[in-house]
Amino acid sequence: MKLKKQIKQQLGEILREYRCTHGLSIRNISQQSGVDWQQIDALEIGSLKNWDVYEKLLKCYGMCLKTELMPDKKTFQ
């Protein structure tokens, strides 16, 4: 359960950074994506439960999600 929350927080941070780097406001993205601005705000801090919203936002940004398994540096030293 904790891993799922960490993934959402990391993804939210990445999407927020992308939005800010490109000078996009939450309200502007809300209009473009059809996602309520409160949901975008919750997504960016990792507290949104609905994965469909993540998918809509990624699509709006022209991005896709790629996963990669990597060794944990703490475990494999």
C-alpha positions in Angstrom: 0.0 0.0 0.0 2.8 2.4 0.8 4.5 1.8 -2.6 1.3 2.8 -4.4 1.2 6.1 -2.5 4.9 6.7 -3.3 4.4 6.1 -7.0 1.4 8.5 -7.1 3.4 11.1 -5.2 6.4 10.8 -7.6 4.2 10.9 -10.7 2.4 13.9 -9.3 5.6 15.7 -8.7 6.8 14.9 -12.2 3.6 16.1 -13.8 3.6 19.3 -11.7 7.2 20.0 -12.6 6.3 19.5 -16.3 3.3 21.9 -16.0 5.3 24.6 -14.2 8.3 24.3 -16.6 6.0 24.9 -19.5 4.3 27.8 -17.9 0.9 26.1 -17.7 -1.7 27.0 -15.0 -3.9 24.3 -13.4 -7.0 26.1 -14.7 -5.6 26.1 -18.3 -4.7 22.4 -18.1 -8.2 21.7 -16.6 -9.8 23.3 -19.6 -7.6 21.5 -22.1 -7.8 18.0 -20.4 -11.4 18.2 -19.2 -10.2 17.3 -15.7 -11.5 19.4 -12.8 -8.7 21.7 -11.4 -9.2 20.3 -7.9 -8.4 16.8 -9.2 -5.3 18.1 -10.9 -4.2 19.8 -7.6 -4.8 16.6 -5.7 -3.0 14.5 -8.3 0.1 16.7 -8.1 0.4 16.1 -4.4 -0.2 12.4 -4.8 -3.5 12.2 -3.0 -5.8 11.4 -5.9 -7.0 7.8 -6.0 -8.5 7.7 -9.6 -5.8 6.5 -12.1 -8.0 7.6 -15.0 -7.2 11.2 -14.2 -3.4 10.5 -14.4 -4.0 9.0 -17.8 -6.0 12.0 -19.0 -3.3 14.4 -17.8 -0.5 12.4 -19.4 -2.5 12.3 -22.7 -3.0 16.1 -22.5 0.7 16.6 -22.1 1.4 14.2 -25.0 3.2 11.8 -22.6 3.0 8.1 -21.7 4.0 6.3 -18.6 6.9 3.9 -18.9 7.9 1.7 -15.9 11.4 0.3 -15.3 12.5 -1.9 -12.5 15.8 -0.9 -10.9 17.7 -2.3 -7.9 17.3 -0.4 -4.7 20.6 1.1 -3.9 20.1 0.6 -0.2 19.6 -3.2 -0.7 22.3 -3.9 -3.3 25.5 -2.1 -2.1 
